[in-house]
Amino acid sequence: MCAHDLYRQLPYGFNTLAERLVRLCVFSIASMQFFDEPMGMALSGGAHVAARFMLTSEPFHGVRSTEELAYVMAGYDRGTEWPRGSGLSFTQGVAPDAWDRGFRMEHHAEGLMKAMSEGLPSRYQGPMEFPMKTVAQSCRNVLLRIAGGADWRDVTSPQSWQKVVAGCGHMALMSMVSAVAPRLRQRSGKFA
């Protein structure tokens, strides 16, 4: 079932609960691509849903600093477990030899941030923040290459990070962000 179908069923559930004096508060945590979800919902026959449940939206910022990126990348090193029940972090479980030699994803935030910054399209006009899509795909690529036997020092070199980021479609994604930058500015008055 697609998201639009689920949203269309929402008023029925909401009305049933309201009849029983139960109030329902809906928070949709999703990536609305360039603010088109409410309009798309309205144009595809869900105007009632858009008007009733999509009253306001708040921006979900991307990664804006090396410190934020290190925090995100630290999630691979601690706070995760792989394989499940093993007591090992994701990084340790996927790349145990590199882990034993001191490899930690969070130590490579500066390299990834530099590659994402340098991988922006020329004349980029969007906010200086990077999507989790690029971060997650880049980290996964690096970890899988290390798991496959590549030396982590080679895989996390500046040249390697540039290739990894480019291979994730980062420039194309950020070109779209840049293209809608005037619309973003118009909606918010600035980049937050």
MDAnalysis code that builds the backbone (N, CA, C; Angstrom):
import MDAnalysis as mda
import numpy as np

u = mda.Universe.empty(576, n_residues=192, atom_resindex=np.repeat(np.arange(192), 3), trajectory=True)
u.add_TopologyAttr("name", ["N", "CA", "C"] * 192)
u.add_TopologyAttr("resid", np.arange(1, 193))
u.add_TopologyAttr("resname", ["MET", "CYS", "ALA", "HIS", "ASP", "LEU", "TYR", "ARG", "GLN", "LEU", "PRO", "TYR", "GLY", "PHE", "ASN", "THR", "LEU", "ALA", "GLU", "ARG", "LEU", "VAL", "ARG", "LEU", "CYS", "VAL", "PHE", "SER", "ILE", "ALA", "SER", "MET", "GLN", "PHE", "PHE", "ASP", "GLU", "PRO", "MET", "GLY", "MET", "ALA", "LEU", "SER", "GLY", "GLY", "ALA", "HIS", "VAL", "ALA", "ALA", "ARG", "PHE", "MET", "LEU", "THR", "SER", "GLU", "PRO", "PHE", "HIS", "GLY", "VAL", "ARG", "SER", "THR", "GLU", "GLU", "LEU", "ALA", "TYR", "VAL", "MET", "ALA", "GLY", "TYR", "ASP", "ARG", "GLY", "THR", "GLU", "TRP", "PRO", "ARG", "GLY", "SER", "GLY", "LEU", "SER", "PHE", "THR", "GLN", "GLY", "VAL", "ALA", "PRO", "ASP", "ALA", "TRP", "ASP", "ARG", "GLY", "PHE", "ARG", "MET", "GLU", "HIS", "HIS", "ALA", "GLU", "GLY", "LEU", "MET", "LYS", "ALA", "MET", "SER", "GLU", "GLY", "LEU", "PRO", "SER", "ARG", "TYR", "GLN", "GLY", "PRO", "MET", "GLU", "PHE", "PRO", "MET", "LYS", "THR", "VAL", "ALA", "GLN", "SER", "CYS", "ARG", "ASN", "VAL", "LEU", "LEU", "ARG", "ILE", "ALA", "GLY", "GLY", "ALA", "ASP", "TRP", "ARG", "ASP", "VAL", "THR", "SER", "PRO", "GLN", "SER", "TRP", "GLN", "LYS", "VAL", "VAL", "ALA", "GLY", "CYS", "GLY", "HIS", "MET", "ALA", "LEU", "MET", "SER", "MET", "VAL", "SER", "ALA", "VAL", "ALA", "PRO", "ARG", "LEU", "ARG", "GLN", "ARG", "SER", "GLY", "LYS", "PHE", "ALA"])
u.atoms.positions = np.array([
    [0.849, -1.170, 0.000],
    [0.000, 0.000, 0.000],
    [0.895, 1.235, 0.000],
    [0.578, 2.204, -0.853],
    [1.423, 3.397, -0.936],
    [0.996, 4.438, 0.097],
    [1.858, 5.418, 0.291],
    [1.617, 6.449, 1.308],
    [0.328, 7.212, 1.038],
    [0.044, 7.487, -0.240],
    [-1.188, 8.222, -0.556],
    [-2.422, 7.439, -0.113],
    [-2.413, 6.116, -0.307],
    [-3.546, 5.294, 0.130],
    [-3.693, 5.325, 1.649],
    [-2.566, 5.267, 2.339],
    [-2.618, 5.328, 3.804],
    [-3.156, 6.672, 4.277],
    [-2.704, 7.753, 3.640],
    [-3.194, 9.077, 4.016],
    [-4.693, 9.203, 3.765],
    [-5.168, 8.589, 2.687],
    [-6.603, 8.674, 2.382],
    [-7.444, 7.922, 3.411],
    [-6.882, 6.897, 4.042],
    [-7.609, 6.158, 5.070],
    [-7.578, 6.868, 6.416],
    [-6.683, 7.807, 6.570],
    [-6.512, 8.511, 7.831],
    [-7.786, 9.204, 8.324],
    [-8.537, 9.912, 7.468],
    [-9.753, 10.571, 7.976],
    [-10.776, 9.596, 8.557],
    [-10.885, 8.397, 7.981],
    [-11.846, 7.424, 8.501],
    [-11.479, 7.007, 9.917],
    [-10.212, 6.700, 10.121],
    [-9.761, 6.351, 11.464],
    [-9.898, 7.513, 12.426],
    [-9.578, 8.696, 11.955],
    [-9.679, 9.904, 12.769],
    [-11.128, 10.138, 13.199],
    [-12.062, 10.012, 12.247],
    [-13.483, 10.223, 12.550],
    [-14.015, 9.171, 13.519],
    [-13.596, 7.930, 13.343],
    [-14.032, 6.859, 14.248],
    [-13.570, 7.139, 15.670],
    [-12.332, 7.556, 15.818],
    [-11.815, 7.889, 17.147],
    [-12.526, 9.111, 17.727],
    [-12.794, 10.112, 16.899],
    [-13.473, 11.325, 17.369],
    [-14.869, 10.994, 17.895],
    [-15.554, 10.061, 17.232],
    [-16.877, 9.642, 17.707],
    [-16.794, 9.020, 19.097],
    [-15.655, 8.456, 19.420],
    [-15.451, 7.833, 20.737],
    [-14.745, 8.790, 21.702],
    [-14.698, 10.061, 21.332],
    [-14.103, 11.130, 22.136],
    [-12.603, 10.947, 22.372],
    [-11.948, 10.360, 21.383],
    [-10.495, 10.208, 21.429],
    [-9.897, 11.176, 20.415],
    [-8.962, 11.994, 20.869],
    [-8.303, 12.938, 19.964],
    [-7.031, 12.306, 19.412],
    [-6.854, 12.471, 18.141],
    [-5.688, 11.922, 17.468],
    [-4.834, 13.069, 16.945],
    [-3.571, 13.001, 17.231],
    [-2.622, 13.995, 16.738],
    [-1.663, 13.262, 15.805],
    [-1.524, 13.730, 14.581],
    [-0.718, 13.051, 13.577],
    [0.552, 13.845, 13.298],
    [1.680, 13.166, 13.421],
    [2.968, 13.743, 13.048],
    [3.531, 12.884, 11.930],
    [3.662, 13.445, 10.770],
    [4.255, 12.724, 9.654],
    [5.729, 13.078, 9.596],
    [6.556, 12.116, 9.915],
    [7.998, 12.325, 9.859],
    [8.454, 11.731, 8.538],
    [8.686, 12.593, 7.587],
    [9.040, 12.127, 6.254],
    [9.842, 13.192, 5.540],
    [10.495, 12.780, 4.515],
    [11.241, 13.712, 3.685],
    [10.324, 14.159, 2.565],
    [9.791, 15.351, 2.699],
    [8.938, 15.868, 1.639],
    [9.843, 16.542, 0.624],
    [9.945, 15.931, -0.536],
    [10.850, 16.437, -1.545],
    [10.398, 17.796, -2.045],
    [11.154, 18.797, -1.668],
    [10.949, 20.151, -2.149],
    [9.528, 20.656, -1.929],
    [8.953, 20.319, -0.803],
    [7.673, 20.856, -0.353],
    [6.494, 20.493, -1.252],
    [6.559, 19.395, -1.974],
    [5.479, 19.102, -2.908],
    [4.449, 18.121, -2.374],
    [4.654, 17.531, -1.208],
    [3.737, 16.505, -0.710],
    [2.307, 17.015, -0.519],
    [2.064, 18.114, 0.200],
    [0.676, 18.572, 0.345],
    [0.026, 18.913, -0.993],
    [0.775, 19.584, -1.869],
    [0.211, 19.944, -3.176],
    [-0.055, 18.693, -4.003],
    [0.876, 17.764, -4.000],
    [0.685, 16.518, -4.731],
    [-0.509, 15.743, -4.208],
    [-0.675, 15.720, -2.903],
    [-1.822, 15.051, -2.289],
    [-3.117, 15.730, -2.726],
    [-3.137, 17.039, -2.702],
    [-4.342, 17.779, -3.084],
    [-4.698, 17.535, -4.546],
    [-3.706, 17.534, -5.419],
    [-3.959, 17.358, -6.850],
    [-4.331, 15.934, -7.225],
    [-4.009, 14.967, -6.383],
    [-4.311, 13.572, -6.708],
    [-5.560, 13.059, -5.998],
    [-6.427, 13.956, -5.605],
    [-7.690, 13.549, -5.006],
    [-7.690, 13.525, -3.498],
    [-6.650, 13.993, -2.878],
    [-6.577, 13.978, -1.424],
    [-6.595, 15.370, -0.820],
    [-7.336, 16.287, -1.425],
    [-7.366, 17.670, -0.933],
    [-7.830, 17.718, 0.518],
    [-8.811, 16.888, 0.855],
    [-9.329, 16.864, 2.221],
    [-8.228, 16.456, 3.203],
    [-7.455, 15.441, 2.835],
    [-6.370, 14.967, 3.694],
    [-5.303, 16.043, 3.827],
    [-4.937, 16.663, 2.709],
    [-3.906, 17.705, 2.742],
    [-4.336, 18.867, 3.633],
    [-5.586, 19.272, 3.508],
    [-6.078, 20.409, 4.298],
    [-6.217, 20.053, 5.776],
    [-6.558, 18.827, 6.057],
    [-6.831, 18.428, 7.436],
    [-5.589, 17.994, 8.206],
    [-4.653, 17.331, 7.541],
    [-3.525, 16.737, 8.247],
    [-2.161, 17.315, 7.889],
    [-2.097, 18.146, 6.890],
    [-0.809, 18.719, 6.497],
    [-0.851, 20.229, 6.664],
    [-1.182, 20.644, 7.864],
    [-1.385, 22.056, 8.143],
    [-0.087, 22.841, 8.212],
    [0.950, 22.215, 8.663],
    [2.214, 22.919, 8.828],
    [3.365, 21.966, 8.566],
    [4.470, 22.529, 8.199],
    [5.661, 21.699, 8.021],
    [6.863, 22.461, 8.550],
    [7.808, 21.728, 9.000],
    [9.045, 22.299, 9.515],
    [10.199, 21.677, 8.744],
    [11.234, 22.447, 8.495],
    [12.356, 21.892, 7.738],
    [13.124, 20.850, 8.543],
    [13.568, 19.864, 7.847],
    [14.453, 18.865, 8.435],
    [15.820, 19.138, 7.833],
    [16.694, 19.679, 8.631],
    [17.992, 20.086, 8.118],
    [18.892, 18.893, 7.865],
    [19.755, 19.063, 6.896],
    [20.784, 18.076, 6.646],
    [21.954, 18.306, 7.591],
    [23.018, 17.608, 7.341],
    [24.225, 17.728, 8.159],
    [24.910, 19.043, 7.802],
    [25.158, 19.874, 8.832],
    [25.665, 21.224, 8.583],
    [27.098, 21.466, 9.038],
    [27.711, 20.526, 9.719],
    [29.083, 20.754, 10.190],
    [29.815, 19.417, 10.315],
    [31.123, 19.514, 10.395],
    [31.934, 18.309, 10.589],
    [31.593, 17.652, 11.919],
    [31.286, 18.463, 12.921],
    [30.923, 17.915, 14.235],
    [29.625, 17.115, 14.146],
    [28.624, 17.662, 13.433],
    [27.372, 16.916, 13.257],
    [27.627, 15.622, 12.490],
    [28.452, 15.706, 11.459],
    [28.751, 14.519, 10.659],
    [29.471, 13.462, 11.497],
    [30.410, 13.882, 12.331],
    [31.109, 12.931, 13.208],
    [30.121, 12.252, 14.153],
    [29.153, 13.015, 14.643],
    [28.127, 12.451, 15.526],
    [27.315, 11.379, 14.788],
    [26.926, 11.682, 13.556],
    [26.162, 10.718, 12.759],
    [27.007, 9.473, 12.490],
    [28.240, 9.687, 12.093],
    [29.113, 8.554, 11.757],
    [29.471, 7.726, 12.988],
    [29.476, 8.347, 14.155],
    [29.734, 7.608, 15.398],
    [28.642, 6.576, 15.651],
    [27.478, 6.781, 15.065],
    [26.398, 5.811, 15.197],
    [26.763, 4.444, 14.640],
    [27.654, 4.415, 13.667],
    [28.122, 3.132, 13.141],
    [29.066, 2.447, 14.131],
    [29.757, 3.263, 14.938],
    [30.774, 2.747, 15.858],
    [30.221, 2.370, 17.225],
    [29.151, 3.011, 17.619],
    [28.535, 2.715, 18.921],
    [27.048, 3.050, 18.805],
    [26.263, 2.439, 19.596],
    [24.825, 2.681, 19.520],
    [24.125, 1.811, 18.490],
    [24.877, 0.951, 17.822],
    [24.298, -0.003, 16.876],
    [24.827, -1.381, 17.240],
    [24.200, -2.386, 16.673],
    [24.651, -3.751, 16.949],
    [24.476, -4.592, 15.695],
    [25.570, -5.236, 15.280],
    [25.502, -6.117, 14.124],
    [26.574, -7.189, 14.234],
    [26.228, -8.414, 14.031],
    [24.881, -8.951, 13.898],
    [24.074, -8.784, 15.196],
    [22.795, -8.795, 15.024],
    [21.888, -8.617, 16.155],
    [22.220, -9.622, 17.260],
    [22.280, -9.105, 18.477],
    [22.555, -9.954, 19.626],
    [24.031, -10.249, 19.861],
    [24.905, -9.715, 19.004],
    [26.337, -10.028, 19.111],
    [27.073, -9.162, 20.123],
    [26.501, -8.003, 20.438],
    [27.200, -7.063, 21.306],
    [28.259, -6.255, 20.573],
    [28.351, -6.427, 19.252],
    [29.325, -5.699, 18.436],
    [28.653, -4.502, 17.770],
    [29.387, -3.409, 17.637],
    [28.849, -2.276, 16.887],
    [28.778, -2.659, 15.412],
    [28.059, -1.858, 14.626],
    [27.952, -2.150, 13.198],
    [29.339, -2.161, 12.555],
    [30.137, -1.140, 12.837],
    [31.486, -1.079, 12.261],
    [32.301, -2.305, 12.657],
    [32.263, -2.652, 13.927],
    [33.033, -3.798, 14.421],
    [32.536, -5.103, 13.809],
    [31.224, -5.237, 13.665],
    [30.660, -6.461, 13.115],
    [30.940, -6.638, 11.635],
    [30.943, -5.535, 10.885],
    [31.152, -5.602, 9.438],
    [32.639, -5.655, 9.085],
    [33.444, -4.916, 9.829],
    [34.878, -4.823, 9.515],
    [35.718, -5.094, 10.766],
    [35.673, -6.323, 11.286],
    [36.339, -6.612, 12.560],
    [37.857, -6.416, 12.546],
    [38.515, -6.755, 11.445],
    [39.973, -6.592, 11.400],
    [40.354, -5.114, 11.452],
    [39.669, -4.300, 10.674],
    [39.937, -2.857, 10.680],
    [39.613, -2.274, 12.052],
    [38.534, -2.741, 12.650],
    [38.152, -2.287, 13.998],
    [39.280, -2.570, 14.994],
    [39.797, -3.781, 14.928],
    [40.879, -4.164, 15.844],
    [42.134, -3.309, 15.640],
    [42.302, -2.779, 14.425],
    [43.460, -1.922, 14.134],
    [43.149, -0.438, 14.367],
    [41.982, -0.140, 14.974],
    [41.673, 1.238, 15.355],
    [40.755, 2.006, 14.433],
    [40.240, 1.377, 13.381],
    [39.357, 2.087, 12.461],
    [38.027, 2.407, 13.138],
    [37.618, 3.664, 13.038],
    [36.307, 4.116, 13.504],
    [35.760, 5.079, 12.452],
    [34.515, 4.904, 12.092],
    [33.903, 5.771, 11.082],
    [33.958, 7.237, 11.497],
    [33.656, 7.539, 12.742],
    [33.577, 8.937, 13.167],
    [34.888, 9.687, 12.972],
    [36.007, 8.988, 12.943],
    [37.307, 9.641, 12.752],
    [37.491, 10.144, 11.322],
    [36.564, 9.803, 10.436],
    [36.701, 10.159, 9.024],
    [35.652, 11.170, 8.563],
    [35.041, 11.843, 9.515],
    [34.019, 12.841, 9.181],
    [34.600, 13.996, 8.374],
    [35.776, 14.423, 8.722],
    [36.382, 15.552, 8.009],
    [36.599, 15.222, 6.528],
    [37.056, 14.013, 6.245],
    [37.272, 13.600, 4.858],
    [35.981, 13.537, 4.066],
    [34.934, 12.983, 4.674],
    [33.644, 12.909, 3.991],
    [33.056, 14.302, 3.800],
    [33.141, 15.156, 4.817],
    [32.611, 16.515, 4.699],
    [33.316, 17.272, 3.576],
    [34.618, 17.130, 3.489],
    [35.388, 17.803, 2.436],
    [34.957, 17.293, 1.060],
    [34.777, 15.993, 0.926],
    [34.366, 15.419, -0.358],
    [32.966, 15.888, -0.747],
    [32.050, 15.971, 0.220],
    [30.701, 16.452, -0.096],
    [30.732, 17.923, -0.486],
    [31.539, 18.716, 0.200],
    [31.650, 20.147, -0.123],
    [32.248, 20.342, -1.508],
    [33.305, 19.603, -1.797],
    [33.950, 19.718, -3.105],
    [33.108, 19.101, -4.217],
    [32.163, 18.248, -3.861],
    [31.305, 17.599, -4.844],
    [30.051, 18.382, -5.187],
    [29.958, 19.607, -4.702],
    [28.803, 20.449, -5.033],
    [28.907, 20.927, -6.476],
    [27.767, 21.137, -7.126],
    [27.803, 21.665, -8.485],
    [28.388, 23.082, -8.502],
    [28.970, 23.454, -9.635],
    [29.463, 24.831, -9.742],
    [28.264, 25.772, -9.617],
    [28.475, 26.892, -9.031],
    [27.427, 27.908, -8.795],
    [26.284, 27.369, -7.926],
    [26.611, 26.483, -6.999],
    [25.606, 25.954, -6.070],
    [25.005, 27.100, -5.258],
    [23.666, 27.157, -5.171],
    [22.971, 28.254, -4.498],
    [22.180, 27.811, -3.279],
    [22.248, 26.554, -2.946],
    [21.437, 26.042, -1.843],
    [22.105, 26.216, -0.491],
    [21.444, 25.734, 0.544],
    [22.006, 25.822, 1.896],
    [23.221, 24.906, 2.028],
    [24.132, 25.272, 2.897],
    [25.326, 24.455, 3.119],
    [25.015, 23.382, 4.162],
    [24.252, 22.416, 3.723],
    [23.930, 21.253, 4.540],
    [23.773, 20.078, 3.598],
    [24.081, 18.906, 4.093],
    [24.145, 17.742, 3.227],
    [23.134, 16.685, 3.651],
    [22.493, 16.043, 2.659],
    [21.439, 15.069, 2.953],
    [21.977, 13.764, 3.526],
    [21.168, 13.162, 4.381],
    [21.538, 11.870, 4.959],
    [21.687, 10.805, 3.882],
    [21.020, 10.977, 2.752],
    [21.142, 10.010, 1.661],
    [22.606, 9.863, 1.253],
    [23.279, 10.977, 1.031],
    [24.690, 10.928, 0.641],
    [25.543, 10.362, 1.766],
    [25.285, 10.802, 2.986],
    [26.068, 10.339, 4.138],
    [25.930, 8.826, 4.295],
    [24.701, 8.336, 4.321],
    [24.467, 6.903, 4.543],
    [25.043, 6.053, 3.416],
    [24.826, 6.473, 2.169],
    [25.350, 5.690, 1.050],
    [26.873, 5.689, 1.029],
    [27.474, 6.826, 1.359],
    [28.940, 6.907, 1.386],
    [29.514, 6.016, 2.484],
    [28.935, 6.091, 3.663],
    [29.415, 5.263, 4.784],
    [29.239, 3.781, 4.480],
    [28.099, 3.422, 3.920],
    [27.861, 2.016, 3.576],
    [28.882, 1.532, 2.552],
    [29.141, 2.349, 1.541],
    [30.106, 1.986, 0.511],
    [31.477, 1.723, 1.127],
    [31.927, 2.641, 1.969],
    [33.240, 2.503, 2.611],
    [33.288, 1.255, 3.485],
    [32.273, 1.055, 4.305],
    [32.266, -0.113, 5.195],
    [32.248, -1.427, 4.419],
    [31.477, -1.487, 3.347],
    [31.418, -2.725, 2.565],
    [32.738, -3.003, 1.854],
    [33.397, -1.970, 1.395],
    [34.704, -2.167, 0.760],
    [35.728, -2.661, 1.777],
    [35.692, -2.107, 2.977],
    [36.603, -2.564, 4.035],
    [36.271, -4.006, 4.412],
    [34.983, -4.308, 4.521],
    [34.562, -5.678, 4.842],
    [35.033, -6.658, 3.774],
    [35.118, -6.171, 2.535],
    [35.580, -7.016, 1.430],
    [37.091, -7.177, 1.362],
    [37.804, -6.543, 2.290],
    [39.246, -6.731, 2.349],
    [40.082, -5.523, 1.967],
    [39.449, -4.430, 1.551],
    [40.213, -3.228, 1.201],
    [40.832, -2.619, 2.456],
    [41.970, -2.003, 2.300],
    [42.644, -1.342, 3.418],
    [41.883, -0.062, 3.753],
    [41.501, 0.108, 5.009],
    [40.686, 1.264, 5.390],
    [41.405, 2.578, 5.154],
    [42.725, 2.587, 5.178],
    [43.470, 3.833, 4.921],
    [43.321, 4.249, 3.461],
    [43.259, 3.284, 2.550],
    [43.052, 3.598, 1.132],
    [41.613, 4.042, 0.881],
    [40.678, 3.325, 1.477],
    [39.251, 3.582, 1.250],
    [38.819, 4.943, 1.794],
    [39.523, 5.438, 2.805],
    [39.153, 6.729, 3.398],
    [40.113, 7.855, 2.999],
    [40.884, 7.645, 1.946],
    [41.759, 8.712, 1.447],
    [40.887, 9.803, 0.815],
    [41.387, 11.017, 0.693],
    [40.587, 12.085, 0.074],
    [40.092, 11.722, -1.328],
    [40.947, 11.102, -2.134],
    [40.543, 10.728, -3.492],
    [39.434, 9.680, -3.468],
    [39.540, 8.739, -2.554],
    [38.518, 7.703, -2.446],
    [37.186, 8.295, -2.007],
    [37.204, 9.176, -0.994],
    [35.961, 9.815, -0.549],
    [35.312, 10.563, -1.713],
    [36.117, 11.247, -2.533],
    [35.555, 11.981, -3.671],
    [34.843, 11.035, -4.633],
    [35.465, 9.898, -4.930],
    [34.849, 8.914, -5.830],
    [33.582, 8.323, -5.217],
    [33.639, 8.021, -3.934],
    [32.479, 7.440, -3.251],
    [31.307, 8.412, -3.280],
    [31.562, 9.660, -2.923],
    [30.506, 10.679, -2.895],
    [29.934, 10.885, -4.299],
    [30.795, 10.965, -5.299],
    [30.325, 11.131, -6.678],
    [29.462, 9.940, -7.100],
    [29.868, 8.739, -6.699],
    [29.122, 7.533, -7.050],
    [27.756, 7.428, -6.399],
    [27.518, 8.232, -5.380],
    [26.219, 8.235, -4.695],
    [25.201, 9.150, -5.376],
    [25.611, 9.824, -6.444],
    [24.699, 10.756, -7.102],
    [24.571, 12.076, -6.364],
    [25.588, 12.398, -5.570],
    [25.562, 13.604, -4.738],
    [25.396, 14.874, -5.570],
    [26.142, 15.002, -6.663],
    [26.071, 16.229, -7.454],
    [24.682, 16.416, -8.062],
    [24.092, 15.351, -8.567],
    [22.751, 15.460, -9.151],
    [21.727, 15.868, -8.090],
    [21.814, 15.257, -6.914],
    [20.891, 15.595, -5.829],
    [21.054, 17.052, -5.411],
    [22.298, 17.483, -5.248],
    [22.540, 18.855, -4.818],
    [22.217, 19.858, -5.924],
    [22.260, 19.436, -7.189],
    [21.820, 20.305, -8.289],
    [20.332, 20.590, -8.168],
    [19.564, 19.574, -7.772],
    [18.128, 19.788, -7.559],
    [17.892, 20.732, -6.393],
    [18.649, 20.562, -5.319],
    [18.522, 21.460, -4.168],
    [18.836, 22.887, -4.601],
    [19.888, 23.055, -5.381],
    [20.281, 24.379, -5.855],
    [19.197, 24.985, -6.746],
    [18.579, 24.150, -7.572],
    [17.544, 24.645, -8.485],
    [16.331, 25.187, -7.746],
    [16.019, 24.620, -6.591],
    [14.854, 25.102, -5.840],
    [15.244, 26.091, -4.750],
    [16.521, 26.450, -4.686],
    [16.984, 27.374, -3.640],
    [16.201, 28.682, -3.612],
    [15.905, 29.300, -4.766],
    [15.103, 30.534, -4.695],
    [13.733, 30.299, -4.058],
    [13.137, 29.165, -4.332],
    [11.838, 28.832, -3.730],
    [11.978, 28.624, -2.223],
    [13.066, 27.991, -1.811],
    [13.319, 27.790, -0.383],
    [13.472, 29.131, 0.321],
    [14.224, 30.033, -0.311],
    [14.424, 31.361, 0.282],
    [13.105, 32.108, 0.380],
    [12.294, 31.997, -0.654],
    [11.008, 32.698, -0.688],
    [10.092, 32.200, 0.426],
    [10.075, 30.904, 0.677],
    [9.221, 30.335, 1.721],
    [9.674, 30.734, 3.114],
    [10.988, 30.748, 3.326],
    [11.486, 30.973, 4.681],
    [12.077, 32.354, 4.893],
    [12.316, 33.075, 3.823],
    [12.945, 34.376, 3.939],
    [14.453, 34.278, 4.012],
    [14.972, 33.074, 4.229],
    [16.418, 32.842, 4.326],
    [16.637, 31.349, 4.411],
    [17.889, 30.967, 4.448],
    [18.218, 29.577, 4.744],
    [18.453, 29.493, 6.228],
    [17.697, 28.632, 6.879],
    [17.846, 28.479, 8.333],
    [19.109, 27.750, 8.663],
])
